[in-house]
Amino acid sequence: MNVESMLSATAPTTGTDQVRRVKETTGRVIGSVFFGTLLKAMRESSLKGEYGHGGRGEEVFTAQLHGLIAEELGMTIQRGPMAAISRQFSRQAELMGAGAQTKQ
């Protein structure tokens, strides 16, 4: 699912609501890309001990848990490249909102 389809699926009504949703969606996507890759590499590592392994259930559901963790991390980090990307998308959303208001 790409950013455009996520944004079109949640059609906001006000400019501030649109900016909030853009920030949230951007955070989720960035988290999935950056943190999801990191967590996947950790999951596939061979550093599994004899104790503390959750068996087949852990193997099956860890990827889903890591996906949720990555999205949440993306929404909470407000520094570096994540903040820059979020600011850029927010500016675009504000401009699009202002353009839509002037057409009406």
N, C-alpha and C positions, 0 to 999 in steps of 0.2 A: 504494500500500500504506500503510495507516494504522498508527499506533502499536499499537493493540489487536491487529490481525492479526499484526504482527511479534512481539509478546510472546506471543501464544497459539501461534504456530508454534514457539517455542522454550520449551517448558515446563520451567522450572528445578526442581531437586529440593530445594535448600536456600535459606534466606533470604538468605545472603550471595551465593550464586550468582544469585539473582533480582535483588538490588540491582545487582550488577555488570552483568547483562544489561540492566536498565532504563537504567542510565547509558550503556551503549554504544549502545543503540537510540535513546535520547533525543539523544545526541550526533550520531548519523547523521542523524536527522530535522532537528534544528536546523541542522546544517551544510548540509543540502540546501536548507533554506528560506532561510537568511541568505546563506551563501556561494555557493550555487547561483545565486541571483538576481544577485548581483554578477558572478560569472563569466559568466553568460549575457549580461548587459549589455556586458561587455567583449568577448565573442565577436562580438556583433552590431554593435560600433562600426565606424565607417568608417575607423579609423586603421590601415590596413594598408599597409605600405610595399611598394615594388617588389621589395625583396630580403628574404629570410628567410621567405617564405611557403611553406608545405608543400604547396600544391596541393590537389587534390581529396581526397587521403587525410587531410590535416589537417582539411578541412571536414567530412568524414564522422565522424572519430573524436574530434575535440576535445570534443564535447558529452559523450561517455562519460568521457573523461579528466577533464573538469571536474567531472562528477558524483562520481567517486571522490575527487578532491582535496577537494571540498566536504564529503563525509562524513568524511574523515580530519581535516580542520580542525575540524569540529564535535566530534569525539571528543577533540581535544587541548586546546581552549580551555576553561579552567576558571574564567572570570571573567565578571562582568556578568550579563546576562540568561540566558545559557546555563547558568551555574552555578546560578542561582536556579531555573530550570526543572528542571534535573537533580536538585537537592536535593529539590524538591517531589515529583517522580515517585519518587525513592528513598524518601522518607518514606511515600508511599502504598504502595509495594511492601513495605516493612517491616511496615506495618500489616496489609496483606493477608496476608502470610506469618504474622504472629502470630495473626491471626484463623483462618487455616486450621489452625494447630497446635492451637489450643484446641478446635476442633470434633472433632479426632480423639481 
